[in-house]
Amino acid sequence: MKLDVKTTKTLFLTIVMMFQASWLSAVEEKSKPNIILIFADDLGWKDVGYQGSDFMETPVLDAMAKEGMVFTNAYAAAGNCAPSRACMLSGNYTPRHGVYAVGTTERGPKSEMRLVPVPNKSGLAKENVTFADAMKSAGYVTGIFGKWHLEGKDGARAEEQGFDVVNQCHGGWNGKETDNPNGIYSLTQAAGEFMEKNKDRPFFVYLPHYAIHTGLQSRKSTLEKFEAKKPGKQHHDALYAACTYDLDDGIGLLLKKLKELGLDQNTMVIFTSDNGGTQQSSQEPLRGNKGGYYEGGIREPMIVRWPGVVKAGTTCDVPVINVDFFPTLLAAAGAKPEKDIDGESLLPLLKQEGPLKRESIFWHFPGYLDDPVTRGRELDVRTGFRSRPVSVIRKGDWKLHLFTEEWQLDGGREKLATNNAVELYNIRDDIGERKNLAADNMVKRDELLDELLEWFKSTDAILPAQPNPAYDPGNAGAAKDKKVKKKSK
């Protein structure tokens, strides 16, 4: 079949345009940054070198802090593992997905619970869109290397939640490989192999380590190093420090692999932790530990390194929370969430282009966790709890705790002067939450309380309301002589 000149020219131009469109699409895909999210387990705000630990050593994270932006007011959206992960993966606060605790919200002596807690969902249900789902839609290949912790009877596997590659356990949590504590190095290697295999396309690596969660493990040589080191005044547990050091070393190997692949200049690396440190590690000047909603239970170390975008050696004091990661990852990829979520993109802060739109962040825990924490609430320590039902708002420098038992059973707002339902702190002036200002600044107290109550409505947050028939007021304080346990979930 012979084509005339006009038809030939049209066909040629069509082919050129198709090729050009394909080439432009390939260039666009290649220009998207790779993204790595490193998520430690139970690593507290004070457990890293750059935050001032007097015993821990984290040279890789210390160097990363100098190469990127350190967030000094970064938070987990929950006080322990599973709910924090559910919030981060979904971009939503706990009332949206119903994961409030690990296992159950009824942990502790029932005779000392004044309310029937809100039931807990054991995992993140499949209908919750995750940041992995969204990153796949944005053209990324996705991989998880480490702890998922969101299956349960109510949840779904990582494979069902947007991850193309799933590698949850090499050596694993409480594994017996003495040279591979908590699977740190095998997970690092698997993540590195994933990056190498996908170096020519944008990838998203989610590396939620099992370390440093109990049981603590380390390489023999690392433990010997810290056993020989002079203890600090605040930190002195050699095994805890050794496990932290090996975690840091594994991060260093991953960053080295990234550089070897020539990808370090086009990769955003985020590092943070899932909740505060356990009772094994003092978080002073922060109050409390993992499982509680004072600063020591929810404030986290956080660094973002992104060459060419994030200025090296910078700090950000704006309160941020891990529900913000979902929209931040998508914004970095040039995409937007397909539906409304609670988090807000941190790109304006990372690029130093302006403030966030929101003013407040929130927490909601409608249950009970046993094992009292260091410098916890007096009632909780006396009765053996890390936390009773509580909801929290932080707005600017101010933070308000609303304790549900006193609010629901002891007169609510009308009796605020006497029922101890509210605690108010100025975090800038009192980072250790030592002076309750609820009676001294009632204007600020009422402002934050009103906003928290409105937030309950907007998120359909459920507060425990039913008095517990098993509660025995005569037994209150039976746990007074219990020792603070060193291991907690």
Secondary structure, 3 states (H helix, E strand, C coil): CCCCHHHHHHHHHHHHHHHHHHHHHHHHHHHCCEEEEEEECCCCCCCCHHHCCCCCCCHHHHHHHHHCEEECCEECCCCCHHHHHHHHHHCCCHHHHCCCCCCCCECCCHHHCCECCCCCCCCCCCCCCCHHHHHHHCCCEEEEECCCCCCCCCCCCHHHHCCCEEECCCCCCCCCCCCCHHHHHHHHHHHHHHHHHCCCCCEEEEEECCCCCCCCCCCHHHHHHHHCCCCCCCCCCHHHHHHHHHHHHHHHHHHHHHHHCCCHHHEEEEEEECCCCCCCCCCCCCCCCCCCCCHHHHEECCEEECCCCCCCCEEECCCEEHHHHHHHHHHHCCCCCCCCCCCCCCHHHHCCCCCCCCCEEEEEECCEEECCCCCCCHHHHHHCEEECCEEEEEECCEEEEEEHHHHHHCCHHHHHHHHCCEEEEECCCCCCCCCCCCCCCHHHHHHHHHHHHHHHHHHCCCCCCCECCCCCHHHCCCCCCCCCCCCCC
